[in-house]
Amino acid sequence: MTGSPTPTRGRGRPPRGESVASDDTVLAAALHAFATHGYEAVSLRSLAGELGVSHNLLSQRYGSKARLWYACADWGFGGILGKLNPIVDSAVSDTQRLRDFLYTFALFSAYNPDLTGLVNAESSTSSERLDYLCANYIRPTVARFAPLYARAVERNELRAVPVETLFYMITSGTTAMYTSRALTEQIFGPARLHPDRFEENARAVADLLFDGLRPVP
């Protein structure tokens, strides 16, 4: 599968008195539901109830739960790649791009923990959904990031570590605070999850990971 199914959009206006939820509102709510409960536990009917719209409205707009899931994935990853791709394509040094990449990923993940939650929900077992995420978003992003790191290693600017180690340090280490929200609040208090702290944590994560890759004198 190389592209998500095209959502089926219904014609005409919703019934009188029914609120009209924007695509962003629906996709954000659906992404949160899929990330929190997993694909099998989510239904269009339960999501419609949460949004205060009719089941028919969601069916007409997206066609099915599967199509809604793909729309969520495209919406969420479109947001983060819109931030990361310009960094990879910038004209600054490889090492600066790597540091900027780490910081931006950590900051975006703080504001959007459900995207990581969606990947976590799908990553324990094989499925067409996981295939879709890997083929269209995760593997291409790794393929763009890896050459920057490899060139920095060749110039002895960074130490060589297994790419899979680096991958999980970035994707899990920078996001666990937000995807494990209840645990974070229990251990460190709810203030640690306030948006005022997001940039501080993103910079600390980027510095820790990046400086940890510096060659040992």
N, C-alpha and C positions, 0 to 999 in steps of 0.2 A: 504494500500500500504506500503510495508516494504522496498522497494528498488526502485531506479530510473530506468526508462526504459533504456535499453542498447542502446547508440547511434548507428545509422546505418552508417557505414563507407563505402564510395564508393571505387571502385577499379580504378586503372590507375592514370595517371598524369593529372593535370589540363591543360586546353587549353593553347597553346603557348602564351606567353606574359602575362599570368595572375599571379599575385603575390600569394604566398602561405602563408597564415597566420597560425601561430602556434596555438595549442589549447589554450595556455595561453592567447595569444593575442585576440582570438575570445571570450573566456569566460570572460575575463576582460571587453571587449567592450559590450558584451551582458549583463553582470551583471550590468554595469552602465546604460544601456538602460532600463532594467527591473526596476531597482531601481528608475530611474528618471521619467520614463513615465508610468510605470505600464504595466502589462502583455498584456492587450488588445491593447495598443497603439503601441506595438512593432511588427515588421514583419521581417521575414528572408530577405526579399528584401531590406528593409530600412537598416538593419544591414549590409548586403552585400555591399551596396553602401557606407556606412561609412568606412568599412574596405578596400574597393577597390578590392573586390573579386566578383566572380559571385554568383548569387542566387543558381545555381546548386551545387556549391562547398559546400555551407552550408547545402543544402538539402541532398547531398550525405554523408556528414560527420556526421550530427546530426539527419537527418530524418525528423524532424518537429520542429516547434517552441516550442511545449510542451517538447520534448526531450531535446532541447537546454536549456530550463529553468531548468529542473532537473539537467542537467550537470553543469549549473552555480551554483546551490545550493550546489551540492556535492563538487565542486571545492572551493567555498568560505568557506563553513563550514569545509571542510577538512583542510584548512589553519589555521583557528582559533583553532580548536580542537587539531591540531598538537602542538600548543603552550600551551593550557590549560590543556590537559590531563596529561602531564608529571608533572605539578605542583600539581594536585590533587593526583597523585600517588607517590609523593616524600616522603621522610622519615622525613621531618622537622615537626614541630608542626602544629596543626590545624590552629592556629591563624596566623602563618607565611605563611602557604599555602593560607589562605584567603586573606591576604594582597598581596601576590604575584599574586594571581588570579585577584584581582581588578586592580592592576597595569598593568598586561599583557593584560587584556581585554581592558583597556582604551588605551594602546599604540597601540595594533593591530587595534582597531577601528579608531584611528586617521589616520593610514596609509591605512585603507580599509573601508571607510565610506559607500561604496556601499553595503556591506553585511548587515549593519543595515538598509540601505535604502530599500533593497529587503524585509526584514522582515516587515518594516513599510508599504510598498506597498501592502503586502498580508494580513496584520493583521486586516484590518477594516471590512472584510467580510469573511464568511466561504467559503472554497474551498478545493479541493483536494490538491492544492499546499500548503495551510496553514497546512492541515492535515499532509502532508509529512514533512514539516519543524518541526512541533511539535513532531511527532512520532520519527523521526530519529535524530534530533539534539537538539532542545530546551529542550524538556522534559527530555531526558537522561542527559543533562548537568546540569539542575536544580537538578535532582536526585543525581548527584555526588557531587554537591556543598552543598546541604542542610544538609547532615549529618555532614560536617565539622563545619558548623555554629551551628547546634544543640548541638554538643559536647562542643563547646566553650561557649554556653549559659549555659549548665548544669554545667560547671566549674566556672561560674560567671565571665568569661573573657570578655564576650560581653553581651549586653542587648538583651532581646527578643523583636523583632518587627515582625509584620506579614511578612511571606515569600514573599507575593505578593508585599508588599511595598518595600522590599529590592530588589526584582527582577527588578522593574521598575526604582528604583533609580540607579541601576547599568546599565541596558541596555539602558535607555533613558538619564539619567543624564550624563553618561560618553561619550555619542556619539553625543548629540544634537549640540555641537559646530561645528561638522564636517558635519553632515547631513543637517544642516541649514547654509550652507556655505555663501550664499548671505547675510543673516541676520548678521552673525558674521563679515563679512567684512564691512557692513554698520555701525555697532555699535563699533567694536573694531579695525577695519582696517585689511587689508590683511596680514600684518606681523604676526598677531596672528595665522594664519593658516600655517605658514612656518614650514617645518619639524624640523627645529632647536628648535622649541618650543614644539614638541610632548612629549618628555620625561618629561619636566617640568610640563606640564598639567597632564600627566598620574600619576606622583607622587603626585601632589596636589590632584587629584581626589581620589586616593587610600587612602591617609592620611586623607582627609576630611571624606570619608565614613567610614573608619575603626575606626578612633578616635571618630567619632560620635556615634559609637556603644559601646564604652567603658562604663562600669557601672558608673552611677552618684555617686560620693562619698557621 
